[in-house]
Amino acid sequence: KDQVFKTQIQKKTLNPVWDESFAFSLAGVDRQFGELELICMDWDLLTAPDFMGQVRIPVSKLHKFVNRGPVLLPVDTNDAGEEVCGYIEVEFFADPPALDYLMPKRLTPT
C-alpha cells in the first residue's frame, strides 16, 4: 500500500524550507522494484497547485543515502514531461533492521 505524507504549505517564499520529518515503513515494499517518490508542488490560493519537480529513488538505491547526512537530489520531469530544474535537499535515517533490509545482499559461495 502506498504511504503518502504531505508537508506544511510554505507561503510567500521562493526558497522554502520545511524541516519536517516523516517515518515510513518498508514492510511489504519490494526491494528490487519499489521506489520512493518525492513530489514538489507550488501552492496557489486561487488556482490548482503547479508541478515543480520530483525525485524518484529506487528502494534498491536508497541505502546510498541513509545515515549519511543531507543530500541534494536533482528534480526530474513528471510523467507528462513538464520541464523543471532545481534540487530537493533531504536526509534519510534508518534503524538497523531497516538498513539491513536496504543493503544489497551478497551471494556467498556454498
N, CA, C and O atoms as a GROMACS GRO file, in nm:
protein
  440
    1LYS      N    1   0.084  -0.119   0.000
    1LYS     CA    2   0.000   0.000   0.000
    1LYS      C    3   0.088   0.125   0.000
    1LYS      O    4   0.189   0.130   0.070
    2ASP      N    5   0.051   0.224  -0.079
    2ASP     CA    6   0.126   0.349  -0.084
    2ASP      C    7   0.114   0.425   0.047
    2ASP      O    8   0.007   0.430   0.108
    3GLN      N    9   0.224   0.483   0.089
    3GLN     CA   10   0.225   0.571   0.206
    3GLN      C   11   0.242   0.713   0.154
    3GLN      O   12   0.337   0.740   0.080
    4VAL      N   13   0.154   0.803   0.192
    4VAL     CA   14   0.160   0.941   0.143
    4VAL      C   15   0.173   1.035   0.262
    4VAL      O   16   0.099   1.026   0.359
    5PHE      N   17   0.270   1.125   0.251
    5PHE     CA   18   0.292   1.227   0.354
    5PHE      C   19   0.294   1.363   0.286
    5PHE      O   20   0.342   1.375   0.173
    6LYS      N   21   0.242   1.464   0.353
    6LYS     CA   22   0.241   1.599   0.297
    6LYS      C   23   0.303   1.695   0.398
    6LYS      O   24   0.276   1.688   0.518
    7THR      N   25   0.385   1.785   0.346
    7THR     CA   26   0.446   1.888   0.430
    7THR      C   27   0.349   2.004   0.449
    7THR      O   28   0.245   2.011   0.382
    8GLN      N   29   0.384   2.093   0.539
    8GLN     CA   30   0.308   2.216   0.556
    8GLN      C   31   0.332   2.305   0.434
    8GLN      O   32   0.437   2.298   0.372
    9ILE      N   33   0.236   2.389   0.401
    9ILE     CA   34   0.249   2.484   0.291
    9ILE      C   35   0.338   2.599   0.335
    9ILE      O   36   0.321   2.654   0.444
   10GLN      N   37   0.435   2.634   0.250
   10GLN     CA   38   0.523   2.747   0.275
   10GLN      C   39   0.479   2.862   0.186
   10GLN      O   40   0.494   2.856   0.064
   11LYS      N   41   0.424   2.966   0.245
   11LYS     CA   42   0.369   3.078   0.169
   11LYS      C   43   0.471   3.190   0.156
   11LYS      O   44   0.556   3.211   0.243
   12LYS      N   45   0.460   3.262   0.043
   12LYS     CA   46   0.537   3.384   0.018
   12LYS      C   47   0.688   3.364   0.029
   12LYS      O   48   0.756   3.444   0.093
   13THR      N   49   0.739   3.259  -0.031
   13THR     CA   50   0.883   3.235  -0.033
   13THR      C   51   0.923   3.166  -0.163
   13THR      O   52   0.852   3.080  -0.214
   14LEU      N   53   1.038   3.206  -0.215
   14LEU     CA   54   1.094   3.140  -0.333
   14LEU      C   55   1.194   3.032  -0.293
   14LEU      O   56   1.239   2.955  -0.378
   15ASN      N   57   1.230   3.027  -0.166
   15ASN     CA   58   1.325   2.930  -0.114
   15ASN      C   59   1.267   2.863   0.011
   15ASN      O   60   1.313   2.889   0.122
   16PRO      N   61   1.168   2.778  -0.008
   16PRO     CA   62   1.103   2.718   0.109
   16PRO      C   63   1.195   2.620   0.182
   16PRO      O   64   1.276   2.550   0.122
   17VAL      N   65   1.180   2.618   0.314
   17VAL     CA   66   1.248   2.522   0.400
   17VAL      C   67   1.141   2.457   0.486
   17VAL      O   68   1.068   2.526   0.558
   18TRP      N   69   1.131   2.325   0.479
   18TRP     CA   70   1.026   2.257   0.554
   18TRP      C   71   1.075   2.207   0.688
   18TRP      O   72   1.004   2.221   0.788
   19ASP      N   73   1.191   2.151   0.694
   19ASP     CA   74   1.246   2.098   0.818
   19ASP      C   75   1.145   2.009   0.890
   19ASP      O   76   1.120   2.025   1.010
   20GLU      N   77   1.087   1.917   0.815
   20GLU     CA   78   0.987   1.825   0.868
   20GLU      C   79   1.039   1.682   0.855
   20GLU      O   80   1.121   1.652   0.768
   21SER      N   81   0.991   1.596   0.941
   21SER     CA   82   1.032   1.456   0.939
   21SER      C   83   0.911   1.367   0.917
   21SER      O   84   0.801   1.395   0.964
   22PHE      N   85   0.935   1.259   0.844
   22PHE     CA   86   0.831   1.159   0.821
   22PHE      C   87   0.894   1.022   0.842
   22PHE      O   88   1.006   0.998   0.798
   23ALA      N   89   0.822   0.934   0.907
   23ALA     CA   90   0.867   0.797   0.926
   23ALA      C   91   0.779   0.706   0.841
   23ALA      O   92   0.656   0.712   0.849
   24PHE      N   93   0.842   0.623   0.761
   24PHE     CA   94   0.764   0.532   0.679
   24PHE      C   95   0.820   0.392   0.694
   24PHE      O   96   0.937   0.372   0.726
   25SER      N   97   0.733   0.296   0.672
   25SER     CA   98   0.768   0.156   0.688
   25SER      C   99   0.809   0.095   0.555
   25SER      O  100   0.754   0.129   0.450
   26LEU      N  101   0.905   0.007   0.561
   26LEU     CA  102   0.946  -0.067   0.441
   26LEU      C  103   0.879  -0.204   0.433
   26LEU      O  104   0.902  -0.279   0.339
   27ALA      N  105   0.795  -0.235   0.532
   27ALA     CA  106   0.726  -0.364   0.532
   27ALA      C  107   0.641  -0.377   0.407
   27ALA      O  108   0.558  -0.291   0.378
   28GLY      N  109   0.662  -0.482   0.334
   28GLY     CA  110   0.584  -0.507   0.212
   28GLY      C  111   0.633  -0.431   0.090
   28GLY      O  112   0.575  -0.444  -0.018
   29VAL      N  113   0.740  -0.351   0.105
   29VAL     CA  114   0.794  -0.277  -0.010
   29VAL      C  115   0.890  -0.367  -0.085
   29VAL      O  116   0.980  -0.426  -0.025
   30ASP      N  117   0.873  -0.377  -0.214
   30ASP     CA  118   0.960  -0.459  -0.298
   30ASP      C  119   1.097  -0.392  -0.309
   30ASP      O  120   1.109  -0.283  -0.364
   31ARG      N  121   1.199  -0.458  -0.258
   31ARG     CA  122   1.334  -0.400  -0.258
   31ARG      C  123   1.387  -0.382  -0.401
   31ARG      O  124   1.463  -0.289  -0.427
   32GLN      N  125   1.349  -0.467  -0.491
   32GLN     CA  126   1.401  -0.459  -0.627
   32GLN      C  127   1.326  -0.359  -0.713
   32GLN      O  128   1.389  -0.288  -0.792
   33PHE      N  129   1.193  -0.350  -0.700
   33PHE     CA  130   1.116  -0.266  -0.791
   33PHE      C  131   1.046  -0.148  -0.724
   33PHE      O  132   0.993  -0.061  -0.792
   34GLY      N  133   1.045  -0.144  -0.590
   34GLY     CA  134   0.980  -0.033  -0.520
   34GLY      C  135   1.058   0.096  -0.538
   34GLY      O  136   1.177   0.095  -0.569
   35GLU      N  137   0.989   0.210  -0.517
   35GLU     CA  138   1.059   0.337  -0.524
   35GLU      C  139   0.997   0.438  -0.428
   35GLU      O  140   0.879   0.431  -0.396
   36LEU      N  141   1.081   0.530  -0.385
   36LEU     CA  142   1.038   0.642  -0.303
   36LEU      C  143   1.023   0.760  -0.398
   36LEU      O  144   1.115   0.792  -0.473
   37GLU      N  145   0.908   0.825  -0.394
   37GLU     CA  146   0.883   0.937  -0.484
   37GLU      C  147   0.857   1.063  -0.401
   37GLU      O  148   0.767   1.066  -0.317
   38LEU      N  149   0.935   1.167  -0.427
   38LEU     CA  150   0.918   1.297  -0.363
   38LEU      C  151   0.870   1.394  -0.471
   38LEU      O  152   0.935   1.410  -0.573
   39ILE      N  153   0.756   1.457  -0.448
   39ILE     CA  154   0.698   1.549  -0.546
   39ILE      C  155   0.686   1.687  -0.483
   39ILE      O  156   0.636   1.700  -0.371
   40CYS      N  157   0.732   1.788  -0.554
   40CYS     CA  158   0.725   1.925  -0.506
   40CYS      C  159   0.622   2.001  -0.591
   40CYS      O  160   0.631   2.006  -0.714
   41MET      N  161   0.525   2.062  -0.520
   41MET     CA  162   0.420   2.138  -0.587
   41MET      C  163   0.422   2.282  -0.536
   41MET      O  164   0.456   2.308  -0.421
   42ASP      N  165   0.386   2.375  -0.625
   42ASP     CA  166   0.373   2.516  -0.588
   42ASP      C  167   0.227   2.543  -0.556
   42ASP      O  168   0.140   2.526  -0.642
   43TRP      N  169   0.200   2.585  -0.434
   43TRP     CA  170   0.063   2.610  -0.390
   43TRP      C  171   0.020   2.750  -0.432
   43TRP      O  172   0.095   2.846  -0.419
   44ASP      N  173  -0.102   2.760  -0.483
   44ASP     CA  174  -0.162   2.888  -0.520
   44ASP      C  175  -0.298   2.899  -0.454
   44ASP      O  176  -0.370   2.800  -0.443
   45LEU      N  177  -0.332   3.019  -0.410
   45LEU     CA  178  -0.458   3.040  -0.341
   45LEU      C  179  -0.579   3.022  -0.433
   45LEU      O  180  -0.678   2.962  -0.393
   46LEU      N  181  -0.570   3.073  -0.555
   46LEU     CA  182  -0.686   3.075  -0.644
   46LEU      C  183  -0.685   2.972  -0.756
   46LEU      O  184  -0.786   2.952  -0.823
   47THR      N  185  -0.571   2.908  -0.777
   47THR     CA  186  -0.563   2.809  -0.886
   47THR      C  187  -0.508   2.678  -0.831
   47THR      O  188  -0.464   2.668  -0.717
   48ALA      N  189  -0.513   2.577  -0.916
   48ALA     CA  190  -0.462   2.446  -0.877
   48ALA      C  191  -0.310   2.452  -0.856
   48ALA      O  192  -0.243   2.534  -0.919
   49PRO      N  193  -0.255   2.368  -0.768
   49PRO     CA  194  -0.110   2.366  -0.746
   49PRO      C  195  -0.035   2.334  -0.876
   49PRO      O  196  -0.083   2.257  -0.959
   50ASP      N  197   0.082   2.394  -0.891
   50ASP     CA  198   0.166   2.372  -1.009
   50ASP      C  199   0.277   2.272  -0.974
   50ASP      O  200   0.336   2.279  -0.866
   51PHE      N  201   0.304   2.181  -1.066
   51PHE     CA  202   0.413   2.085  -1.050
   51PHE      C  203   0.546   2.158  -1.057
   51PHE      O  204   0.571   2.234  -1.150
   52MET      N  205   0.632   2.135  -0.958
   52MET     CA  206   0.764   2.199  -0.953
   52MET      C  207   0.878   2.101  -0.983
   52MET      O  208   0.985   2.142  -1.027
   53GLY      N  209   0.854   1.974  -0.960
   53GLY     CA  210   0.958   1.874  -0.985
   53GLY      C  211   0.938   1.753  -0.896
   53GLY      O  212   0.857   1.755  -0.803
   54GLN      N  213   1.012   1.649  -0.927
   54GLN     CA  214   1.002   1.527  -0.848
   54GLN      C  215   1.136   1.456  -0.845
   54GLN      O  216   1.222   1.476  -0.932
   55VAL      N  217   1.152   1.374  -0.744
   55VAL     CA  218   1.269   1.287  -0.731
   55VAL      C  219   1.215   1.147  -0.707
   55VAL      O  220   1.129   1.126  -0.622
   56ARG      N  221   1.267   1.052  -0.783
   56ARG     CA  222   1.231   0.911  -0.762
   56ARG      C  223   1.358   0.836  -0.728
   56ARG      O  224   1.457   0.840  -0.801
   57ILE      N  225   1.353   0.766  -0.614
   57ILE     CA  226   1.468   0.689  -0.570
   57ILE      C  227   1.426   0.543  -0.561
   57ILE      O  228   1.339   0.508  -0.481
   58PRO      N  229   1.488   0.457  -0.642
   58PRO     CA  230   1.457   0.314  -0.628
   58PRO      C  231   1.496   0.266  -0.488
   58PRO      O  232   1.601   0.304  -0.436
   59VAL      N  233   1.413   0.184  -0.428
   59VAL     CA  234   1.444   0.130  -0.295
   59VAL      C  235   1.578   0.058  -0.298
   59VAL      O  236   1.651   0.057  -0.199
   60SER      N  237   1.612  -0.002  -0.412
   60SER     CA  238   1.741  -0.073  -0.424
   60SER      C  239   1.860   0.021  -0.414
   60SER      O  240   1.972  -0.025  -0.391
   61LYS      N  241   1.841   0.152  -0.430
   61LYS     CA  242   1.949   0.250  -0.422
   61LYS      C  243   1.942   0.336  -0.296
   61LYS      O  244   2.032   0.416  -0.269
   62LEU      N  245   1.836   0.322  -0.218
   62LEU     CA  246   1.813   0.406  -0.102
   62LEU      C  247   1.925   0.395   0.002
   62LEU      O  248   1.955   0.493   0.071
   63HIS      N  249   1.987   0.278   0.014
   63HIS     CA  250   2.094   0.259   0.112
   63HIS      C  251   2.209   0.356   0.092
   63HIS      O  252   2.282   0.386   0.187
   64LYS      N  253   2.227   0.407  -0.028
   64LYS     CA  254   2.337   0.500  -0.057
   64LYS      C  255   2.318   0.635   0.012
   64LYS      O  256   2.415   0.709   0.029
   65PHE      N  257   2.196   0.666   0.053
   65PHE     CA  258   2.165   0.796   0.111
   65PHE      C  259   2.136   0.790   0.262
   65PHE      O  260   2.131   0.894   0.327
   66VAL      N  261   2.117   0.671   0.317
   66VAL     CA  262   2.074   0.655   0.456
   66VAL      C  263   2.188   0.680   0.553
   66VAL      O  264   2.299   0.630   0.535
   67ASN      N  265   2.159   0.758   0.657
   67ASN     CA  266   2.253   0.787   0.766
   67ASN      C  267   2.383   0.851   0.716
   67ASN      O  268   2.490   0.827   0.772
   68ARG      N  269   2.374   0.931   0.611
   68ARG     CA  270   2.493   0.993   0.552
   68ARG      C  271   2.486   1.145   0.553
   68ARG      O  272   2.573   1.210   0.494
   69GLY      N  273   2.386   1.203   0.617
   69GLY     CA  274   2.373   1.348   0.620
   69GLY      C  275   2.289   1.399   0.504
   69GLY      O  276   2.239   1.320   0.424
   70PRO      N  277   2.273   1.532   0.496
   70PRO     CA  278   2.190   1.591   0.391
   70PRO      C  279   2.248   1.564   0.251
   70PRO      O  280   2.369   1.561   0.232
   71VAL      N  281   2.159   1.546   0.156
   71VAL     CA  282   2.199   1.524   0.017
   71VAL      C  283   2.107   1.605  -0.074
   71VAL      O  284   1.986   1.613  -0.050
   72LEU      N  285   2.165   1.664  -0.178
   72LEU     CA  286   2.087   1.736  -0.279
   72LEU      C  287   2.056   1.642  -0.394
   72LEU      O  288   2.146   1.586  -0.456
   73LEU      N  289   1.928   1.625  -0.421
   73LEU     CA  290   1.886   1.537  -0.530
   73LEU      C  291   1.825   1.623  -0.641
   73LEU      O  292   1.732   1.700  -0.614
   74PRO      N  293   1.874   1.611  -0.764
   74PRO     CA  294   1.818   1.692  -0.872
   74PRO      C  295   1.675   1.648  -0.905
   74PRO      O  296   1.645   1.529  -0.912
   75VAL      N  297   1.587   1.747  -0.924
   75VAL     CA  298   1.450   1.714  -0.960
   75VAL      C  299   1.443   1.677  -1.107
   75VAL      O  300   1.527   1.717  -1.187
   76ASP      N  301   1.341   1.601  -1.140
   76ASP     CA  302   1.323   1.548  -1.274
   76ASP      C  303   1.185   1.590  -1.324
   76ASP      O  304   1.103   1.639  -1.248
   77THR      N  305   1.162   1.570  -1.452
   77THR     CA  306   1.031   1.597  -1.510
   77THR      C  307   0.929   1.497  -1.456
   77THR      O  308   0.966   1.393  -1.402
   78ASN      N  309   0.803   1.529  -1.472
   78ASN     CA  310   0.699   1.434  -1.432
   78ASN      C  311   0.664   1.345  -1.550
   78ASN      O  312   0.725   1.355  -1.656
   79ASP      N  313   0.566   1.260  -1.532
   79ASP     CA  314   0.527   1.167  -1.638
   79ASP      C  315   0.472   1.239  -1.762
   79ASP      O  316   0.474   1.183  -1.871
   80ALA      N  317   0.425   1.363  -1.745
   80ALA     CA  318   0.375   1.442  -1.859
   80ALA      C  319   0.489   1.512  -1.933
   80ALA      O  320   0.466   1.575  -2.036
   81GLY      N  321   0.612   1.502  -1.880
   81GLY     CA  322   0.728   1.560  -1.946
   81GLY      C  323   0.746   1.709  -1.922
   81GLY      O  324   0.818   1.775  -1.996
   82GLU      N  325   0.680   1.764  -1.818
   82GLU     CA  326   0.696   1.906  -1.789
   82GLU      C  327   0.841   1.933  -1.748
   82GLU      O  328   0.896   1.864  -1.662
   83GLU      N  329   0.903   2.034  -1.812
   83GLU     CA  330   1.043   2.066  -1.784
   83GLU      C  331   1.056   2.137  -1.649
   83GLU      O  332   0.977   2.226  -1.617
   84VAL      N  333   1.154   2.097  -1.572
   84VAL     CA  334   1.179   2.155  -1.441
   84VAL      C  335   1.329   2.160  -1.416
   84VAL      O  336   1.407   2.097  -1.486
   85CYS      N  337   1.369   2.236  -1.314
   85CYS     CA  338   1.509   2.236  -1.273
   85CYS      C  339   1.514   2.268  -1.124
   85CYS      O  340   1.422   2.330  -1.069
   86GLY      N  341   1.620   2.227  -1.060
   86GLY     CA  342   1.637   2.253  -0.918
   86GLY      C  343   1.673   2.128  -0.842
   86GLY      O  344   1.700   2.022  -0.901
   87TYR      N  345   1.674   2.141  -0.710
   87TYR     CA  346   1.713   2.031  -0.623
   87TYR      C  347   1.619   2.024  -0.504
   87TYR      O  348   1.557   2.123  -0.464
   88ILE      N  349   1.609   1.904  -0.448
   88ILE     CA  350   1.542   1.884  -0.321
   88ILE      C  351   1.647   1.831  -0.226
   88ILE      O  352   1.714   1.732  -0.254
   89GLU      N  353   1.663   1.899  -0.111
   89GLU     CA  354   1.758   1.853  -0.012
   89GLU      C  355   1.685   1.766   0.090
   89GLU      O  356   1.586   1.809   0.149
   90VAL      N  357   1.734   1.646   0.109
   90VAL     CA  358   1.671   1.552   0.202
   90VAL      C  359   1.778   1.484   0.286
   90VAL      O  360   1.897   1.486   0.254
   91GLU      N  361   1.733   1.425   0.394
   91GLU     CA  362   1.821   1.345   0.478
   91GLU      C  363   1.744   1.222   0.521
   91GLU      O  364   1.630   1.232   0.567
   92PHE      N  365   1.804   1.105   0.506
   92PHE     CA  366   1.739   0.979   0.538
   92PHE      C  367   1.808   0.912   0.657
   92PHE      O  368   1.930   0.909   0.666
   93PHE      N  369   1.727   0.859   0.746
   93PHE     CA  370   1.777   0.782   0.859
   93PHE      C  371   1.706   0.647   0.858
   93PHE      O  372   1.590   0.637   0.815
   94ALA      N  373   1.775   0.544   0.905
   94ALA     CA  374   1.712   0.412   0.915
   94ALA      C  375   1.764   0.342   1.039
   94ALA      O  376   1.882   0.353   1.074
   95ASP      N  377   1.675   0.271   1.106
   95ASP     CA  378   1.719   0.191   1.219
   95ASP      C  379   1.789   0.066   1.164
   95ASP      O  380   1.775   0.035   1.046
   96PRO      N  381   1.866  -0.006   1.249
   96PRO     CA  382   1.944  -0.120   1.199
   96PRO      C  383   1.864  -0.223   1.119
   96PRO      O  384   1.912  -0.267   1.015
   97PRO      N  385   1.743  -0.265   1.162
   97PRO     CA  386   1.672  -0.364   1.080
   97PRO      C  387   1.636  -0.310   0.942
   97PRO      O  388   1.644  -0.383   0.843
   98ALA      N  389   1.596  -0.184   0.934
   98ALA     CA  390   1.561  -0.126   0.804
   98ALA      C  391   1.685  -0.113   0.716
   98ALA      O  392   1.680  -0.140   0.596
   99LEU      N  393   1.795  -0.072   0.776
   99LEU     CA  394   1.918  -0.058   0.699
   99LEU      C  395   1.965  -0.193   0.647
   99LEU      O  396   2.011  -0.203   0.534
  100ASP      N  397   1.953  -0.296   0.729
  100ASP     CA  398   1.989  -0.431   0.685
  100ASP      C  399   1.902  -0.473   0.566
  100ASP      O  400   1.951  -0.536   0.472
  101TYR      N  401   1.773  -0.438   0.571
  101TYR     CA  402   1.682  -0.470   0.462
  101TYR      C  403   1.722  -0.397   0.333
  101TYR      O  404   1.709  -0.452   0.224
  102LEU      N  405   1.771  -0.274   0.347
  102LEU     CA  406   1.805  -0.193   0.230
  102LEU      C  407   1.937  -0.233   0.165
  102LEU      O  408   1.955  -0.215   0.045
  103MET      N  409   2.029  -0.287   0.245
  103MET     CA  410   2.162  -0.318   0.191
  103MET      C  411   2.154  -0.430   0.088
  103MET      O  412   2.081  -0.528   0.106
  104PRO      N  413   2.230  -0.414  -0.021
  104PRO     CA  414   2.231  -0.521  -0.122
  104PRO      C  415   2.282  -0.650  -0.060
  104PRO      O  416   2.374  -0.649   0.022
  105LYS      N  417   2.223  -0.758  -0.099
  105LYS     CA  418   2.262  -0.890  -0.047
  105LYS      C  419   2.372  -0.947  -0.135
  105LYS      O  420   2.362  -0.949  -0.258
  106ARG      N  421   2.478  -0.992  -0.070
  106ARG     CA  422   2.589  -1.054  -0.143
  106ARG      C  423   2.571  -1.205  -0.143
  106ARG      O  424   2.532  -1.266  -0.043
  107LEU      N  425   2.599  -1.263  -0.257
  107LEU     CA  426   2.591  -1.408  -0.267
  107LEU      C  427   2.718  -1.468  -0.206
  107LEU      O  428   2.829  -1.424  -0.235
  108THR      N  429   2.700  -1.566  -0.123
  108THR     CA  430   2.814  -1.634  -0.064
  108THR      C  431   2.827  -1.773  -0.124
  108THR      O  432   2.728  -1.842  -0.145
  109PRO      N  433   2.951  -1.814  -0.153
  109PRO     CA  434   2.969  -1.948  -0.211
  109PRO      C  435   2.929  -2.055  -0.112
  109PRO      O  436   2.950  -2.040   0.008
  110THR      N  437   2.870  -2.162  -0.164
  110THR     CA  438   2.828  -2.272  -0.078
  110THR      C  439   2.924  -2.388  -0.088
  110THR      O  440   2.904  -2.490  -0.022
   0.00000   0.00000   0.00000
